[in-house]
């Protein structure tokens, strides 16, 4: 899958651009349920919609993100040791959360 083109707020467009390698490598997909929401998007691993992240900017300070993580099994969420919802994240911190959640490699 190539990097998606969506009408999103600039901060989310920047996030999608930053994750371009993951999209191009087929490691992530955009959840179509949030396609028309300018302030939010959903990401999931191809073939496993239950391992996902919902990212939004509404209610956040300018340039900050919030994320809600979902796991295939409730036990996975408990053993991850990570909060399922985080707010006021910088882009760098959000990328770290997403890389850990989806097992993405560091960018080249």
C-alpha positions as CSV (number, residue, x, y, z in Angstrom):
1,X,0.0,0.0,0.0
2,X,1.3,3.5,-0.7
3,X,1.0,6.4,1.6
4,X,-2.6,7.5,1.8
5,X,-3.8,10.9,0.7
6,X,-6.4,12.3,3.1
7,X,-7.9,15.7,3.9
8,X,-6.7,16.1,7.4
9,X,-5.5,18.9,9.7
10,X,-1.8,19.8,9.0
11,X,-0.6,18.1,12.1
12,X,-2.2,14.8,11.0
13,X,-0.9,15.2,7.5
14,X,2.6,15.7,8.8
15,X,2.2,12.5,10.9
16,X,1.1,10.6,7.8
17,X,4.1,12.0,5.9
18,X,6.4,11.0,8.7
19,X,5.0,7.4,8.7
20,X,5.3,7.2,4.9
21,X,8.0,4.5,4.9
22,X,5.7,2.3,7.1
23,X,2.8,2.7,4.7
24,X,5.0,2.1,1.6
25,X,6.4,-1.0,3.2
26,X,2.9,-2.3,4.0
27,X,3.4,-2.2,7.7
28,X,0.4,0.1,8.4
29,X,-2.9,0.9,7.0
30,X,-5.4,3.8,7.5
31,X,-8.8,2.8,9.0
32,X,-11.4,4.0,6.6
33,X,-13.9,4.7,9.4
34,X,-12.1,8.0,10.1
35,X,-11.4,9.0,6.5
36,X,-13.8,12.0,6.6
37,X,-12.8,13.3,10.1
38,X,-10.3,16.1,9.6
39,X,-9.1,15.9,13.2
40,X,-8.7,12.2,13.7
41,X,-7.4,9.1,12.0
42,X,-7.1,5.4,12.8
43,X,-4.2,3.1,12.0
44,X,-4.0,-0.6,12.1
45,X,-1.7,-3.4,11.1
46,X,-2.6,-5.0,7.8
47,X,-4.7,-8.1,8.4
48,X,-5.2,-7.3,12.1
49,X,-7.7,-4.5,12.7
50,X,-7.7,-5.3,16.4
51,X,-4.2,-4.0,16.9
52,X,-4.9,-0.4,16.2
53,X,-4.4,3.2,17.2
54,X,-6.9,6.1,17.1
55,X,-5.1,9.4,16.8
56,X,-6.8,12.8,17.2
57,X,-6.0,16.4,17.6
58,X,-9.3,17.8,18.9
59,X,-9.1,19.1,22.5
60,X,-5.3,19.1,22.2
61,X,-2.9,22.1,22.4
62,X,-1.7,23.3,19.0
63,X,0.9,20.8,17.5
64,X,0.0,18.1,20.0
65,X,-1.7,14.7,19.6
66,X,-3.7,12.2,21.6
67,X,-3.8,8.5,21.0
68,X,-5.9,5.6,22.1
69,X,-4.4,2.2,21.6
70,X,-6.3,-1.1,21.0
71,X,-5.0,-4.6,21.4
72,X,-6.3,-7.9,20.0
73,X,-6.7,-9.3,23.6
74,X,-7.4,-7.4,26.8
75,X,-4.6,-9.3,28.4
76,X,-2.1,-7.8,25.9
77,X,-3.2,-4.3,27.0
78,X,-2.6,-5.2,30.6
79,X,0.8,-6.7,30.0
80,X,2.0,-3.9,27.7
81,X,2.6,-1.7,30.7
82,X,1.6,1.3,28.6
83,X,-1.4,3.6,29.2
84,X,-4.1,3.0,26.5
85,X,-4.9,6.7,26.2
86,X,-2.4,9.5,26.1
87,X,-2.9,13.1,25.5
88,X,-0.8,16.2,24.7
89,X,1.9,14.2,22.9
90,X,4.6,15.8,20.8
91,X,5.1,14.3,17.3
92,X,8.3,12.6,18.5
93,X,6.6,11.1,21.5
94,X,3.6,9.9,19.4
95,X,5.9,8.3,16.9
96,X,7.7,6.4,19.7
97,X,4.3,5.2,21.0
98,X,3.3,4.1,17.6
99,X,6.6,2.4,16.8
100,X,6.4,0.4,20.1
101,X,2.7,-0.4,19.6
102,X,3.0,-1.7,16.0
103,X,6.6,-3.0,16.2
104,X,7.7,-0.5,13.5
105,X,11.4,-0.1,12.7
106,X,13.2,3.1,13.3
107,X,13.3,5.3,10.2
108,X,16.3,5.0,8.0
